[in-house]
């Protein structure tokens, strides 16, 4: 897990501005900026994960995104996978509600 990120002065300044911008940027974007700043200072991933309460997989993901897309890649919304399980259960529930014999079975008719 090589976290070697080299920042130019303009990138570093922009990341610091994002990290310090509580009103301008959401917490998750500031966390990503903080992560990249720590990586640029050669801190070990395990230490960063402990300090920021995140996994090394999260560090890996955002490190790669930063290296491929720069600071702008950190600003994009990407919060896990879609809630397909929740949608599936919602469809099952709607199917149950639309089933007429369910009401008589439960004594609700």
Residue pairs with C-beta under 8 A, 6 or more apart in sequence:
1 45
1 56
1 59
1 60
3 39
3 42
3 43
3 44
3 45
3 48
3 59
3 63
4 39
4 42
5 36
5 39
5 40
5 63
5 66
5 67
6 40
7 15
7 36
7 37
7 40
11 70
11 71
12 37
12 40
14 71
15 33
15 36
15 37
15 71
15 74
16 33
16 37
18 24
18 25
18 29
18 30
18 33
18 71
18 74
18 75
19 30
19 33
19 34
19 37
21 30
22 30
25 33
25 75
28 79
29 74
29 75
31 52
31 54
32 62
32 66
32 74
33 71
33 74
34 52
35 48
35 52
35 54
35 58
35 59
35 62
35 63
36 62
36 63
36 66
36 74
38 48
38 51
38 52
39 48
39 59
39 63
45 56
45 59
45 60
46 56
48 54
48 59
49 55
49 56
49 58
49 59
62 74
65 73
65 74
65 76
65 78
66 73
66 74
69 76
96 102
103 109
